[in-house]
Amino acid sequence: MARAATPAIAALVAAGVAHEVLRYRHDPRQPFGEEAVAALVRSEDVEPEQIFKTLVLALPTGLGVAVVPVPAKLSLKAAASALGAARATMAERAAAERSTGYVIGGISPLGQRTPLPTVIDETALLWDRVLCSAGKRGLEVAVAPQDLIRLTDAVTAAICA
């Protein structure tokens, strides 16, 4: 068996979860989420709201993860509440990369070096599949939202502003 391209894909394979890996040309001049939307909406027949971004948060007790649609803005207050914290801020880049094992723009909610408490915006449940980073810039994975929730041990909540 071939080695998975990223820990995120390896986690999906190990769990026996049906998924599809989608590639697009990464342009470092473009904002990461917007780049994925522009490439994948054209080529994969998906809606922008089906493509989710992974944001690492600093909580009073450590780090956490919020997964929201790319076009949406995260409510830090709602994400903190969903994760049982009093407040949240965006994590520093170095802390996010060190903890997850991924680089900014390629952080996946799956296969993280240190699994973090995760909240996924409840709109994910509106879709039969959602896309999120596969752990590398220019690489997304399409998966059923229920599988994403289960594999990340996530809670779902309304976390968009």
Solvent accessible surface area in square Angstrom, and as a share of the most:
residue,aa,sasa,rsa
1,M,218,0.98
2,A,93,0.72
3,R,214,0.78
4,A,22,0.17
5,A,64,0.50
6,T,9,0.05
7,P,78,0.49
8,A,0,0.00
9,I,14,0.07
10,A,44,0.34
11,A,32,0.25
12,L,0,0.00
13,V,65,0.38
14,A,93,0.72
15,A,45,0.35
16,G,68,0.65
17,V,10,0.06
18,A,89,0.69
19,H,59,0.27
20,E,79,0.36
21,V,50,0.29
22,L,7,0.04
23,R,168,0.61
24,Y,31,0.12
25,R,198,0.72
26,H,50,0.22
27,D,20,0.10
28,P,106,0.66
29,R,198,0.72
30,Q,87,0.39
31,P,74,0.46
32,F,67,0.28
33,G,20,0.19
34,E,108,0.49
35,E,12,0.05
36,A,3,0.02
37,V,26,0.15
38,A,53,0.41
39,A,18,0.14
40,L,1,0.00
41,V,52,0.30
42,R,187,0.68
43,S,79,0.51
44,E,49,0.22
45,D,138,0.72
46,V,5,0.03
47,E,90,0.40
48,P,37,0.23
49,E,81,0.36
50,Q,13,0.06
51,I,1,0.01
52,F,5,0.02
53,K,57,0.24
54,T,19,0.11
55,L,37,0.18
56,V,8,0.05
57,L,0,0.00
58,A,35,0.27
59,L,19,0.09
60,P,70,0.44
61,T,132,0.77
62,G,37,0.35
63,L,39,0.19
64,G,0,0.00
65,V,0,0.00
66,A,0,0.00
67,V,0,0.00
68,V,0,0.00
69,P,7,0.04
70,V,16,0.09
71,P,78,0.49
72,A,26,0.20
73,K,148,0.63
74,L,19,0.10
75,S,24,0.16
76,L,63,0.32
77,K,170,0.72
78,A,29,0.23
79,A,0,0.00
80,A,1,0.01
81,S,79,0.51
82,A,30,0.23
83,L,35,0.18
84,G,74,0.71
85,A,20,0.16
86,A,94,0.73
87,R,152,0.56
88,A,10,0.08
89,T,77,0.45
90,M,96,0.43
91,A,17,0.13
92,E,138,0.62
93,R,138,0.50
94,A,60,0.47
95,A,24,0.19
96,A,2,0.02
97,E,45,0.20
98,R,156,0.57
99,S,18,0.12
100,T,1,0.01
101,G,35,0.34
102,Y,11,0.04
103,V,77,0.44
104,I,48,0.24
105,G,26,0.25
106,G,0,0.00
107,I,10,0.05
108,S,0,0.00
109,P,8,0.05
110,L,3,0.02
111,G,29,0.27
112,Q,19,0.09
113,R,164,0.60
114,T,68,0.39
115,P,115,0.72
116,L,20,0.10
117,P,73,0.46
118,T,5,0.03
119,V,0,0.00
120,I,0,0.00
121,D,2,0.01
122,E,84,0.37
123,T,48,0.28
124,A,0,0.00
125,L,83,0.41
126,L,141,0.70
127,W,67,0.24
128,D,122,0.63
129,R,61,0.22
130,V,0,0.00
131,L,0,0.00
132,C,0,0.00
133,S,13,0.08
134,A,0,0.00
135,G,12,0.12
136,K,123,0.52
137,R,74,0.27
138,G,7,0.07
139,L,5,0.02
140,E,12,0.05
141,V,0,0.00
142,A,4,0.03
143,V,3,0.02
144,A,33,0.26
145,P,1,0.01
146,Q,108,0.48
147,D,32,0.17
148,L,1,0.00
149,I,33,0.17
150,R,139,0.51
151,L,54,0.27
152,T,18,0.10
153,D,128,0.66
154,A,14,0.11
155,V,73,0.42
156,T,52,0.30
157,A,26,0.20
158,A,64,0.49
159,I,0,0.00
160,C,46,0.28
161,A,94,0.73
